[in-house]
Amino acid sequence: MDTRTGAERRTSCATARSLAALLLLAGLASAAQAQSGETQRLRSRALAATCATCHGTDGRAVEGEALIRLAGMPADYTLTQLLAFRTGQRPATIMHQITKGYSQEQLEEVAKYFAAQK
């Protein structure tokens, strides 16, 4: 038999509802973060896909070809090379033009993406 007063029972129910609401909000926040992470991953992959014609899908160039494999390269190294192409410090036939079409943030994102590929 429940010996609590009506006010105590109402308080207990309100506390349970508040806890349930907090758990629901935490679950929604977690789902939103997961979706945001997936959206970011897809955005990064789409940026990197623009390199596929020359450097292969996900930066996995065909062995024996003249163009280098980008997959697995350290992000700092890749970004340094991309910026060198952009400024003309590293000569290229087309990369200097391509890199000028991307923002600093996009180049950083592409470099990180390729670093994560194995």
Legacy VTK file of the C-alpha trace (Angstrom):
# vtk DataFile Version 3.0
C-alpha trace
ASCII
DATASET POLYDATA
POINTS 118 float
0.000 0.000 0.000
1.321 3.405 -1.006
1.520 5.600 2.103
2.501 8.794 0.310
0.191 11.767 0.273
-1.396 12.969 -2.938
1.107 15.827 -3.150
4.029 13.399 -2.726
2.653 11.144 -5.473
2.199 14.125 -7.821
5.755 15.292 -7.094
7.064 11.795 -7.786
5.164 11.631 -11.097
6.390 15.077 -12.093
9.961 14.032 -11.300
9.560 10.878 -13.393
8.141 12.919 -16.295
11.012 15.406 -16.008
13.541 12.586 -16.025
11.850 11.003 -19.040
11.885 14.367 -20.847
15.580 14.848 -20.073
16.370 11.360 -21.354
14.386 12.056 -24.523
16.223 15.354 -25.086
19.584 13.661 -24.486
18.646 10.982 -27.007
17.584 13.585 -29.554
20.796 15.550 -29.031
22.833 12.399 -29.504
20.936 11.557 -32.694
21.439 15.110 -33.972
25.186 14.875 -33.298
25.351 11.541 -35.118
23.457 13.012 -38.061
25.710 16.068 -38.029
28.762 13.808 -38.042
27.360 11.827 -40.957
26.541 15.036 -42.826
30.100 16.271 -42.279
31.551 12.940 -43.443
29.477 13.059 -46.624
30.450 16.683 -47.239
34.127 15.812 -46.851
33.769 12.825 -49.157
32.041 14.960 -51.794
34.886 17.486 -51.698
37.454 14.700 -51.964
35.552 13.118 -54.861
36.602 16.035 -57.042
40.147 14.610 -56.862
39.111 11.126 -57.999
39.637 11.634 -61.724
43.389 11.998 -61.240
44.097 10.517 -57.804
41.580 7.647 -57.722
38.483 7.001 -55.649
39.089 8.086 -52.043
42.653 8.990 -53.059
43.635 5.443 -53.979
45.551 6.041 -57.205
46.215 3.131 -59.523
49.602 1.584 -58.762
52.213 2.415 -61.377
50.506 5.607 -62.528
52.281 8.946 -62.450
49.880 10.556 -59.974
50.392 9.964 -56.292
48.166 8.131 -53.854
46.567 10.609 -51.450
44.920 8.035 -49.174
46.749 7.764 -45.874
49.009 10.773 -46.447
49.412 12.898 -43.291
46.938 15.771 -43.328
49.612 18.387 -42.546
51.746 17.232 -45.470
48.811 17.189 -47.903
47.646 20.627 -46.798
51.181 22.027 -47.128
51.378 20.689 -50.686
47.941 22.027 -51.603
48.861 25.474 -50.316
52.194 25.336 -52.175
50.291 24.585 -55.387
47.953 27.480 -54.699
50.772 29.999 -54.210
52.867 28.662 -57.079
55.687 27.524 -54.772
55.204 24.011 -56.127
54.992 23.867 -59.903
52.160 21.939 -61.507
50.306 21.638 -64.742
46.830 22.100 -63.252
46.900 21.840 -59.441
47.685 25.545 -59.027
44.425 26.342 -60.805
42.393 23.699 -58.965
43.509 24.736 -55.469
42.554 28.351 -56.096
38.941 27.187 -56.414
38.807 26.013 -52.792
38.739 27.897 -49.505
41.367 27.301 -46.836
38.776 25.366 -44.805
37.890 23.156 -47.754
41.544 22.333 -48.408
41.982 21.470 -44.721
38.892 19.263 -44.873
40.132 17.427 -47.973
43.553 16.889 -46.380
41.944 15.421 -43.249
39.674 13.227 -45.328
42.533 11.699 -47.282
44.594 11.222 -44.116
41.759 9.113 -42.689
41.677 6.821 -45.746
43.819 3.690 -45.671
LINES 1 119
118 0 1 2 3 4 5 6 7 8 9 10 11 12 13 14 15 16 17 18 19 20 21 22 23 24 25 26 27 28 29 30 31 32 33 34 35 36 37 38 39 40 41 42 43 44 45 46 47 48 49 50 51 52 53 54 55 56 57 58 59 60 61 62 63 64 65 66 67 68 69 70 71 72 73 74 75 76 77 78 79 80 81 82 83 84 85 86 87 88 89 90 91 92 93 94 95 96 97 98 99 100 101 102 103 104 105 106 107 108 109 110 111 112 113 114 115 116 117
